[in-house]
Amino acid sequence: MKGLFSNGVKAVVLDLLPEFERANGVTPVITCSISCSITWASTNMLMDEIRKGATGDLAILTDEAIDELIRQGKMVAGSRVDLARSAIGIAVRERAPKPDIGSADALKQTLLSARTISYSRTGISGVYFPTVLERLGIGEEVASKVLIPPSGVPVGEVVAKGDAEIGVQQISELLPVPGIEIVGPLPPGLQKVTVFSAGLFTGASEPQVANALVTLLRSAAARPVYQRKGMEPVG
């Protein structure tokens, strides 16, 4: 099975894949495993690849992206399955003081006081966060403090190395990174909750395997995994 999966669900999928491979008779490691056939990237980057002709059996992207691909005929109508909701969070280096981000005003002061702020260029959180800065009225004031990590480098790694004081990304993407601590989610009124959904590509060569993985990702066994990884399971 070939998958194109958002980084937002990477920690959950990798946690559940061994069980899935055992249940479906996939031999891991030596002959490769399903995880070797997954392309991981931001939803926006994967959508760019799909526009260029990339395809597969299953995609896990934002619900809006799956709907767009269904409208374009690149995914099977009615195949969208919502998996989990994900919020954007703030992280600092491990053992660093945790700033106040409990309200819009508190977040504003924290960002104004920060030495450096890091968020991604292509991820959902990175595309959205500049609008938060504008709503807070500090876009121009903090522009010189912004550090965009190279493509493929998680924001959390930049924070862990001390190159950025504040990191902004999906909580599910921050949690797996060692050397950082989650301060909390963006405050109410500034938060953007993303729904990650699965969809079946038109012409999928292994639709049964893809559907079996979706079933596992929607199962009762998956719920605590989503919660441990900073997400809220749907359904």
VENHUDA-V818810 format. One line per field, one symbol per residue. phi: phi as a letter, one per 20 degrees, with the letter a starting at -180 (. if undefined). psi: psi as a letter, one per 40 degrees, with the letter a starting at -180 (. if undefined). A space follows every 10 residues. Layout:
phi->???
psi->???
This chain:
phi->.dcdcfffdg fffffeggff fffdmeeemf embgffdded afgfffffff feofbrdccc cfffffffff femecfgnef cfdadcdecd ccfgmfgefe cfbffffgff ffeffbcdbf edfgfffefg fffffemcgf fdgfefcefg gnefggffff fnfcecdcag gfefgfefnc cefqfgfgnd fcedeecdbe ffmgecffff ffffgffdef fegffgffen cdfen
psi->hhihhidded dddddedddd dddefhhicd eiiddeehhh iidddddddd deeiaadiih aidddddddd deeeihheeh hhdiihihih iiiheihhih feiddddddd ddeidihhii deiddddddd dddddefedd dedeehhhii hehidddddd eedidhihih dddddehiei ihdaiiiide ihhhhhiiih ihehdgdddd ddddddeeid ddddddddef ihih.
